[in-house]
Amino acid sequence: MTIQTYALIDNLPPPVTSGSGIQSFTDAMTGEVWIAKNGVYGGAWRKARDVVHFHTYRAAAYNLPTASAVIVFDTPWHDTWGFSAGSNYQFTAWIPGFYRVFSYLEVSVAAAGTYIQMNLMQNNATNWSSDNYFTSRASGGLCARTQALMYLSIGDLVNLHAYQPQGYPCIVSGSPPPCHLEVSYLGTG
Amino acid sequence: MSLVPAYAIPDNLPAPVTSGATIQSFTDVWGDVWVAKNGVNGGRWKRARDAIYAKWFRNAAISIAGAAVLTLDTMTKDDYGLYSAAAFTVPVAGWYDVVFQLAVTATATGQWCSARINVNAALQGIMRAHSGAAAAISATCIQQLAFNAGDTVNAVAEASVSLACTPLVYWTYATLQYRGTG
């Protein structure tokens, strides 16, 4: 037995079967934003809130910069839609709206009294997260995180800027490794 | 640009689930994932993004030392019974937000505690807090992870020396929330 559940979806365009970019569509009935891309789910339309999730991490040996600079991630994880961009594997927004952005770093420090500072940046120009100083009280693993609710326009880039005064090495073991940047689309606002 | 018909049908949800003990899932033609379970919401189907959420916390006293799975002994919300035997079990594949916060009462400066998230017994995330005084400290590990159905998620607690866990819902807790298919 099945229950017929009818819902009105206002004229979704046909599946996207050519081109390489992500297409978007807003249905008139609900304001829901949909995206589609040639080669992803056969080009079928999917709700953006369901599918726009992004996670990129650092896998190769890497020392944090000693002055604030872009953190170079090197591996996107489950990036079906290809949201990562550029040599830093930063996030590119294909649709405007509010996004939840989070990043985490872990380094191995040799002494107490040092710290990590992190900023989430839009287009390398606008700082969306407060300065976060996470300070060590002993040698060993020093963890830091930062998060922000960001409003992005089409084409905006999101990346992490950070530094650690001694330039200690990131921890890159694990599957996936711990140092990462993640982004999720929440809605239009 | 040609358009498909104005009316579209989310693909015939199955009947409510009225038998068995496991969570059932269904993906409609729009890609939305639905879940249902016998005895929950009358077995009716709900969107996974609305329904798959669980929060548990530690209420009883316990000491934290070497890294070990922490049992969260009290439920805040877990309609679908995701947490059992000290682990969340992932009901459907997809992207999830996972949070584990651990609080302990430091007895001196220079101590630390770590909140770890293990998936299938392997470390996936860690956050460490260092004490600057003899006072409560908390570490919050936050991860967005892609899971397969059946994956297990543990909260693992560790401290530099044996320290008393600081219990209660706002100090030591874990949550699991489905966010979408990706």
Interface residues (C-beta under 8 A of the other chain):
Chain A: M1 T2 I3 Q4 T5 Y6 A7 L8 I9 D10 N11 L12 P13 P14 Y41 A44 W45 R46 K47 R49 D50 V51 V52 H53 H55 W77 H78 T80 F102 Y104 E106 A112 T135 S136 R137 A138 G140 G141 L142 C143 R145 Q147 G174 S175 P176 P178 E182 S184
Chain B: M1 S2 L3 V4 P5 A6 Y7 A8 I9 P10 N12 L13 P14 A15 W30 G31 D32 V33 R49 W95 T109 G110 Q111 W112 S114 A122 L123 Q124 G125 I126 M127 R128 H130 S131 G132 A139 T140 I142 Q143 Q144 L145 A146 S160 R179 G180 T181 G182
